Amino acid sequence: MLLHEQFEASVEQSPGKAALVVDGRRYSYAEIDQLSARLAATLQRRGVKRGDRVALFLPNSAELVIGIYAALRVGAIFMPISPQTKATKLLYILQDSTPTCVIADRDLDFIWEDLVGQVGSIHTVVVRGREPERAADTRNALAFAAAVAPEDGRVSYPGTIDQDLAAIIYTSGSTGDPKGVMLTHHNMISAANSISTYLGLRHDDVILCALPLSFDYGLYQVLMGFKKGACVVIEPSFSFPVKVLEVMVRERVTVFPGVPTMFSMLMALGSLSQFDLGSLRMITNTAAALSERHIQDLRAFFPKATLFSMYGLTECKRVTYLPPDQLDIRPGSVGRGMPNEEVYLVDDNGRRLPPGSVGELVVRGSNVMRGYWRKPDETAKCLKPGPYPGEMVLHTGDLFRMDEEGYLYFLGRKDDIIKSRGEKVAPKEVENALYALDGVLDAAVIGVPDAVLGEAVKAYIVLKPGFQYSERDIIKHCLASLESFMAPKSVEFVSSLPKTSTGKIDKKPLKGLV
């Protein structure tokens, strides 16, 4: 089966059911099917073919979802690009991926419009919003409304198989230029099947997605929701949490995926108890591991909702999940490998480690990416020969501790480990200790150069309104629960922490301040 065929099966089963809700506008499965088929026919007539890349530079919207399925139907590879991407980075992505078609938002034309002329491969631009004002300058441009207007939605069969690429998702990683993660239909179907199975997603679920669809966590809410025949409610972002809560109440949302920074914003709201979220049956988290304080607060506010703490990365979508019945037993864990996948730890020499060890996490499964687009050297650093001849496994670059029962505890990126006093300090362990202190909203820990220690531990902290602590208070708190070499040497209180477009705390700018 191909990725879009899972959606088509839901169309056949429930054509009149609501598939998507955007700004109060409801789209049935049949309507999304019809619009994506018409757009696919337009793209095919304009020369978009199997293996071509279709760049989607759009905010969370129905047009983005329609564009994804249209690209898949003509055998093309869809590339969702964050609308927050700056011009320099966008140009790099377009020149690296050489798309033939760009579907972009008119309100973002100040970023993309002058760039498409610099990429010779682009022959078609579809514009969401107003009619294109500079069609001569934007490579055969047409309005999105015109592209989905033709009644004839017939598409010539492109011959796609499940080993063909379905998507390229660009990720910045920790350093260097963005890398295009190549994912086949088989990769994405395998991941969607495994995740929807252990979560127990249902056809009657209403999934709230305020995560960017350019981020695999947000993207898969649509892919898995459409696979199950559920309804997906899309919000542009989580910048206004009260507005999102109002939508959740109105739509009687049952599934709420988020990241720790989103949950911190919720916990800081004094009015959360005023919202009737009784229909909510499941909360999921990934991108960054939940602290024990986050877990306690979420369970207190949403006692009827099952909480899944998970870990993943774009290169394989999802890796682990913690069964909800284990939250009280091992709240600091992100669980064990998901169905149809094997995970294990290795040392610096690539030797497999037994339970009870600390090492780099390796992932083996059908969800593992094909590689990085046009970056064989970068690919070779993380895709390495596995235990059986001819296979490749993913070396994640993330350090974990595995307990005797095989449950994993995230410690940090190998590159982020702080070496202080000759000891290795995992930033995540220090951050967990900081979150355990009442009043800490956000926390980030980095290593800074120190003439005596080699590296010293530094903490950046955002406090909730009404709380005050001194640097000495924070250090004393950490010394009470951590070994002395792990406690911060310095603490800086800030009004906010830098975040990536996916809502994760971004430590790179903090390191640049040192």
N, C-alpha and C positions, 0 to 999 in steps of 0.2 A: 504493500500500500504506500502511496505517496502522501506527503504531508497535507495537501489540500483535499485529498480524497476523504480524510477523516471528517473535515467540515462538510463535504458534499453528502456524506452518509447521514449527518444530522439534518441537512436540508431536506433530504428525501423522507426522513422519519417525522420531522416536525416543521414543515415549511412555514406555518403561520405563527410559530412561537417567537417571542422576542429574543433576539440573539445579542443585541447591542443597545445600550442606552447612552446617549451622549447629549449633555445639556438638555435633558428632558425629552429629547427626540428618540423615539423607539424605532428600531430597525428589526424587521422579522428576518428569520433565516432565509426565506425566499427572496427578500429584498436585497440582502447582502450578496446572495448568490447571483441575482440578476445584474446588479451594479458591477460586481467584480468580473462577470462574464463579458459585459459590454466594454469595460475598460480593457480587458484582455484582448478582445477582438480589435479594438482601436490600436493597441500597442503592436499587435501582430501585423496589422495592415501597414503600420509605419516602420516595420522592419525589425522589431524586437524579437529575438529568436532564442532557441534553447542555448543555455550557457551564458547569455548576456547578463550583465549586471544592471539592476534597476535600483538607483539610489532614491531613498525616501527621506527627504529633508522636511519633516512635518512635525507639528506638535501632536500630542495624543488626540486622535480624531477618528471619525468614521472613515474618512478618506485614506488614512494611513492603513487601516485594517483592509479596506477594499483594495488598496494598492498592493498589499502583501499577497492576497489571494489571486489578483490579476497577474502578477509577475509569475507566480507558481504555475498558473494555468498555461502560460505560453512556454514553460520550461526554463524561464529565466531565474536568476538568483537575486533575491531581494536583500537590500542593505538598509536597515533603519539607521538613521543618523540623528543624534540628539539635536533638537532645535537650539540648544545652548552652545553648539559648536561655533567657534570663532572662524573667521575667514581663512586664516593661515592654515589651520588644521583641516578645515573643509576642503581647501584646495589640495592639500596633501592626499586626503582620502580619495578624492575624485581622480587625481592623477595616478594614484597607486592602483585603484580598482578599475579604471577605464570603463565606466558604465556607458551604455548606449542611450539610456533614458534616465532623466531625473524628474521625480515628482516632488514639487516643492510648494511651500506656502508663500502666498503673495506678501504677507506681512513680514516675511523674512527676506524679501528680495534685496534689501540693502546688504545682505551677506552673500547670497548666491548668484545674483543676476550678472555681476561682472566676472564671475569665475567660470561659468559654463563655456564661455567663448575661449577659455584657455585650455580646454580639454577637448582634443580633437575627436575623441570617440563618441561624444554626445551628439546624437542627431535629433532627439525629441525631448522637449520639456513640457510637462503637464503642470499647470498652475492651479493650486487650490485657492479660492477666493475670487477677487475681481478679475475681469478680463485682462489678459496680459497687455501692458501698456507699451512695451517695447518689443513686439514680436520679432522684428528683424534682428534684434540683438540677442535673442534668447533661443536660437537654434530651433526653428520649427515649432514654436510654442503654441499651446492651445489651453483653454480653460478646462479645469477638471469637469465642470458641468457638461461641456461639449464632448468630452472624451467618453462620458458614460451615457450620452444621449442616444446613440444609434440603437435602433430596435434589434438589430441583428447581433446577437452575442455569440455566434458560432465561432469556435476556435479550432484551427487545424491541429490534429494530434501531434505534439512535438516529439513524442518518443521517449519521454523522460523515464528513467529507472531510479530505484531508491539509492543507488550509489552516486547519482548526480548531486551537485551542491544545491541546497535549498536556500541557504542564507550565508552571508558574510557579515559578521558583527565585529565592528572595530572596537578594540579595547586599548586604552593607553598603557595599561600595565603600570609598573613602578617607575620605569625610566624609558627614555628613547621615544622614537616615533610610534604613532598608533599602529597596532598590528591587527590585520583582518583575520578573525577566527573563521575558518571554513567549516561549515556544518552541512552534512548531507541530509537528504530526506530520511535515511535510515537512522542517522544520529539523533535527529530531532524527534522522530516518532518513538524511538526507544526511550529517550528521556521523558517525553510526555506520557507514555504508557506507564513507566515505572512510578513517576511522581503522582499521577492521578490515581494509581492503584493504592499506594500507601496512605495518601490523604483521604481516600474514600470519596472523591468528588462525585456528585450526583447530577442527574439531568435537571432536577428542580432547584439547584443552587443558583444564587444570585451573587456574583463575584464582584467586589468593588476593586477597581484598579486605578489607584492614584499614582502608581509607579510609571516612569517613562517607558513607552513601548520600544524605545531604542535600547533599553536595558533588558537582558534576557529574562530576568525575573518578571518584569512587566509584560514582555512579549508572550511568555508562556501562559499567562493568565488567559489571554485570548485563545491561544492554540489549544490549551487543555479544556477551557470552557466550551469552545466550539466542538471539540472532540466528543464531549459528554452531552452536548445539546443543552448546556446551561445558558444563563443570561449573564453577560459581562457589562458592568456599569463603568464607563471610563470617565475619569476626571483628569483635567489638564495637569494637575500637580497636587501636592499636599501643602502648598504655601498658606492656604486658608483652611485650617483644620475644622473650624466650626461649620463652614460651608460643606465640607466633605461629610461631616457627621449628619448634617441635615439631609443630604442626599441618601446616606445610609439608612436613615429612619424612613424616608419617603419610599425607597425602593425595597425595604425590608431585606437588607443585605444579609447573607448567611456566611460568606467567606470574606475575610479581610486580610490580604497579604500586606506586609509592611517591612520596614527596616528599623533598627534601633533609634535612629534620629527621629523618625515619625512617631514612634511610641513615646519618646521623651517629650515631644510636643504635646501629645495627648495627655500625658501625666501632668503637664504643667498647667492644663486648663482647669480652672476652678469650677467650670460649669458642666463637666463631663457627665455627671450623674443626672443632668436634666434631659438627656437624650435617651429615648426608648430604643435600645439596641437588643431587645429580647430575642429577635430573630437570628442574631449572630451565633453560629454554631462552631466556627473555626477561625483561628488566627494563625497565620504562618509568618515566619521570619527567616530571612537569609541575608546575604551581602556582608554582614558583619555579625559575629556571634553575640547573642543576648547576654547581658550581665545577669547575675542572680537577682539584683534589685529590679531590673526590667521584668523578669519573670514573675517576681512576687507582686509587683504593681499591676501587671496585666491580668494576672489571675484574680487579684482582689477586685479590680474594676469589672472584669468580664467572667464571673464565676461559672457561667454556663457554657462558655466557649472552650473548645479543645485547642490547646496551644501546641504548635509544632515548631521546635527550634531546629534549624537546618543549616547546612553549609554547602556552598557550591562555588563554581567559577565558570566564566564564559566558555572556557575551553572544553567543558564537558557538561555544562548546564548545572546539574545537581550532583552531589556526592553522597551526603549523609543526611539522616534525619534522626531525631530523638523521639522514640515512641512516647506519647504523652504520659503513659503510666510510669515512666522513668524520671519525670521532672523532679519529683520529691526525693528520689534516690540519688540522682547525679545531675543537679541543675546546671552545673558548669559544662556539661558535655553537649556536643552537637551530634551525638549518636553514632550509629554504625552505617555501613554502606546500604544504599537503597537496593530494591530488587534488580536482578539481572546485572550485577556489578560486583567487582571484587576490589577491596582497598587494603593496603598494607603500608607499613613504614619501612624506610631504608636508611642506612647510615650514609656518611659522606662518600663512601666507596661503592654505594649502590647495593650493599648487602642487606637482605631482608632481616628485619628485627622482630623479635618475639613480643607478645603482649607484655605490658609493663615498661616499655621502652619509650624513648623520645627520638623522633626522626622525621624525615621528609615524607609527606603523604604521596603515595602512588595510586593511580586510578586505572583500573582495567575494565573495559566494558564497551558496548556498542554506542554509548553516548559520547565517547571520546572523539574530539574533533579530527578532521582530516589533516590539519596543520594550519600554519599562518600563510595567508595569501602572498605569494611571491617573496617569501622570506625563508628559504631553506635552512639558513644557518640558525635563525631563531627557532625554527621548528625542531631542528636537531637537538637543541638544548633541553627541550621538554618532552619530546616524543622519542623514547628510547626503546631498544629491544626488550620484549617482555620475557616471561618465564618459558614460553613455548616458541619454537622456531617460526619466523615469519610474522610475528605480531609485534605491535608497538603499544606501549603503555605511556600514560601521562604522568610525568614528574611535576607536581604542582608548584614546588618552590615554597610550600607552606609547612611549617613545623607543627607537629602535634605530639601530644602524649597519649599513649594508648594504655588503658587499664587492663587488668588481668582478664576481664570479660570481653575485651575488644571494643569498648566504647572510647571514642576519641574526644580530646580536649584541645581546642585550637590555642596555639601559643603565639603565632605571628608569622610573618614572612621571614624566610631565612635572612634576607637582607636587612630586616628591621630589628633583629635580635641585638640587644645592647650588651656589650662586653665591658663590665665594670668590676674593678678589683680582681680581675682574672676569672670572674664568674659570668655566666650567661644569664641575662635577664630577659624574660619574655614580656613585652609591653602589655599584652592582654591580661596577664596575671596582676600587674600593678593597677591597670584600669579597672579590673573587677573589684579590687580592694577599694578604689576610689568611689565607685558606684555604690558600694555598700554604705557609704556615709550619707545620712539624710541631707537633702538639699543639693546634691550634685546632679546637675541636669545632663551635662556632657563632659567627657574627659578624654584626653589624648596624652600618651606618654611617648617620648622620644629620647634618644641618646644624644648628648652634646659633648664636644671635646673637653677633656679635663686633663691637666698636666700630671696630676697624681693618680687618678683613677683610670685613665685611658678614656673612658666614657662615663659621664655622670647621667643619672636618670633625672629627666625634667618632666614635670607634669603641667599641662594646660587644663584649666578647669573653668567651666561655665556653671554658675550657681543659679538655683531657682530663686525667684523673687522672694524677699523676706529673709534670706539666709546670709549669714556672714561668718567667714572663717579667716584665720590668719594662715600664713605659710607654715608656721610652727604647728598649728592645729592639724593641718593635713599630714605633715610628716609624722607627727606623733600617732595619728590614726593608722597610718601605713605600718609603722614600726610595731604596732600591736598585733598585726595580722600577717606580716611578711618578714622574711629574713632581712637583716639589716642592710645587706648589699643591694636589695631590691627596692628599698624605700627611696622616694625622690630626694635628691639633694636640693632641688629648687622647685618652686611652684609659682606659676603665673596665672592670675585670675583674668579672664577675658570675657567680653560680652557675648561672643559667639566663636565657633570654630569653623574653619573652611570646610566645605563639603563638595563632593563630586556631584555630577548631574544625576547620579543614582541615589543620592542621599547618604552616602558613606562619608565619615569624617576623613578628610584629605590631609595627610601628614606632610606631604611634600612642601607646601608653603611654610609650615612650621619649621621644618628643617632648614629652609632657605633663610629664616630669620636669625639662625645661630651664627 
